[in-house]
């Protein structure tokens, strides 16, 4: 079964998301990806990743992804947030992060934690494709 990863980035973090996704492109291309509108568009256009795009965050995209998460259709959320810029849809953002906590879903909210989560998921996927054996 493919890992289902949601990718969201605030405007000032979109370049960071693209750099992160480029670094993990080979792994991410094996996953089912969902993203908010602009982030998903850039991931597709600039990196060639196949992404199920939802609305932009301020237009309900965070809520759409939250709904998928609650239904068990998202395994991990990478949400590069900008803590220094007020967001008009802050209640939606808080609800999405809370849903991750309630449903025990990994949620990385900065580049450092995203690296940790993606590296771990990538290693686990490699072990699974190797029949659970340690690679030499």
Residue pairs with C-beta under 8 A, 6 or more apart in sequence:
2 30
2 31
2 32
3 30
3 31
3 32
3 75
3 76
3 121
3 125
4 31
4 32
4 34
4 73
4 74
4 75
4 76
5 28
5 31
5 32
5 33
5 34
5 74
5 75
5 76
5 77
5 78
5 121
6 33
6 34
6 35
6 65
6 68
6 69
6 74
6 76
6 77
6 78
6 79
7 17
7 21
7 33
7 34
7 35
7 36
7 39
7 40
7 43
7 51
7 78
7 79
8 35
8 36
8 39
8 57
8 61
8 62
8 65
8 77
8 78
8 79
8 80
8 96
9 16
9 17
9 39
9 79
9 80
10 57
10 80
10 81
10 82
10 85
10 87
11 38
11 82
11 85
12 82
12 84
12 85
13 80
13 81
13 82
14 38
14 39
14 42
14 80
16 80
16 111
17 39
17 42
17 43
17 78
17 80
18 42
18 43
18 46
18 47
20 78
20 80
20 111
20 114
20 115
20 118
21 28
21 43
21 47
21 49
22 47
24 118
24 122
25 47
25 49
27 118
27 121
27 122
27 125
28 49
28 118
29 49
29 50
30 125
32 52
33 40
33 43
33 49
33 50
33 51
33 52
34 40
34 51
34 52
34 53
34 54
34 65
34 68
34 74
35 43
35 51
35 52
35 53
35 54
36 53
36 54
36 55
36 56
36 57
36 61
36 62
36 65
37 53
37 54
37 55
37 56
37 57
37 59
37 61
38 56
40 51
40 52
40 53
40 54
41 53
43 49
43 51
44 50
44 51
44 53
54 60
54 61
54 64
54 65
55 61
55 64
57 87
57 89
57 92
57 93
58 87
58 88
58 89
60 92
62 89
62 92
62 93
62 95
62 96
63 92
63 95
63 96
65 74
65 77
65 96
66 92
66 95
66 96
66 99
68 74
69 77
69 96
69 99
69 100
69 103
69 105
70 99
70 103
72 103
74 105
75 105
75 106
76 105
76 106
76 107
76 108
76 117
76 121
77 96
77 100
77 105
77 106
77 107
77 108
78 108
78 114
78 117
78 118
79 93
79 96
79 97
79 107
79 108
79 109
80 109
80 110
80 111
80 114
81 93
81 109
81 110
87 93
97 107
97 109
99 105
100 106
100 107
101 107
106 117
108 114
108 116
108 117
108 118
126 135
127 133
127 134
127 135
